[in-house]
Amino acid sequence: MPRCYPMMVDLTGKPVLVVGGGVIALDKVELFLKFEAAVAVVSPDLHPDLQAHLAASATSPVPTGRATWTGRPWPWAPRTTAP
């Protein structure tokens, strides 16, 4: 059985990277925004709910608790086709 430890971190204003744009990424982004982190999402595609969440976050008057999206694959993503 793996040994785990709880980690208490103040994420206010801290940069957080979420790689991927699916349902799991949506859950993570929502959680990080609750703690006012500065979230960056990197994914070529976004789940529709995550896209709506990012659009709403962009209009937040407070810079912390915002999320941005870069519409490209993560640099170390496996290639699906030969170069």
C-alpha positions as CSV (number, residue, x, y, z in Angstrom):
1,M,0.0,0.0,0.0
2,P,1.5,3.4,-0.9
3,R,2.3,5.8,1.9
4,C,0.7,9.2,1.3
5,Y,0.9,12.4,3.3
6,P,-1.5,15.4,3.4
7,M,-0.1,18.6,2.0
8,M,-1.4,22.0,3.0
9,V,-0.3,24.7,0.5
10,D,-1.5,28.3,0.2
11,L,-2.2,28.6,-3.6
12,T,-3.3,32.2,-3.5
13,G,-1.7,33.8,-6.6
14,K,0.6,30.9,-7.2
15,P,1.0,29.6,-10.8
16,V,-0.5,26.1,-11.3
17,L,-0.2,24.2,-14.6
18,V,-2.9,21.8,-15.7
19,V,-2.0,19.6,-18.7
20,G,-5.0,18.3,-20.6
21,G,-8.5,19.6,-21.3
22,G,-10.9,16.8,-20.4
23,V,-13.2,16.1,-17.4
24,I,-10.3,15.5,-15.0
25,A,-8.7,18.8,-16.0
26,L,-12.1,20.5,-15.4
27,D,-12.2,19.1,-11.9
28,K,-8.7,20.3,-11.2
29,V,-9.2,23.8,-12.6
30,E,-12.4,24.3,-10.5
31,L,-10.6,23.2,-7.4
32,F,-7.5,25.4,-8.0
33,L,-9.7,28.4,-8.7
34,K,-11.5,27.9,-5.4
35,F,-8.1,28.5,-3.8
36,E,-7.4,31.6,-6.0
37,A,-4.5,30.0,-7.9
38,A,-3.3,31.4,-11.2
39,V,-4.1,28.4,-13.4
40,A,-2.7,27.8,-16.9
41,V,-4.2,25.0,-19.0
42,V,-2.3,23.5,-21.9
43,S,-4.2,21.3,-24.2
44,P,-5.1,21.3,-27.9
45,D,-8.7,20.7,-27.1
46,L,-11.1,21.6,-24.3
47,H,-14.1,19.9,-22.8
48,P,-17.1,22.3,-23.4
49,D,-17.7,22.8,-19.7
50,L,-14.0,23.7,-19.2
51,Q,-14.1,26.1,-22.1
52,A,-17.1,27.9,-20.5
53,H,-15.3,27.9,-17.2
54,L,-12.2,29.5,-18.7
55,A,-14.3,32.1,-20.5
56,A,-16.0,33.1,-17.2
57,S,-12.7,33.1,-15.4
58,A,-11.2,35.5,-17.9
59,T,-13.6,38.2,-16.9
60,S,-12.8,37.9,-13.2
61,P,-11.9,41.3,-11.7
62,V,-9.3,39.7,-9.4
63,P,-6.1,38.5,-11.1
64,T,-5.8,35.5,-8.7
65,G,-8.4,32.9,-9.3
66,R,-8.1,33.3,-13.1
67,A,-7.4,30.6,-15.6
68,T,-5.8,30.9,-19.0
69,W,-5.6,28.4,-21.9
70,T,-2.9,27.7,-24.4
71,G,-4.3,25.7,-27.3
72,R,-1.4,23.4,-28.1
73,P,-0.1,20.0,-27.0
74,W,2.2,19.8,-24.1
75,P,5.8,19.8,-25.4
76,W,6.5,16.3,-24.2
77,A,3.3,14.7,-25.5
78,P,3.8,11.5,-27.4
79,R,3.7,11.9,-31.2
80,T,0.8,10.3,-32.9
81,T,2.4,10.5,-36.4
82,A,6.0,10.3,-37.7
83,P,7.8,13.6,-38.1
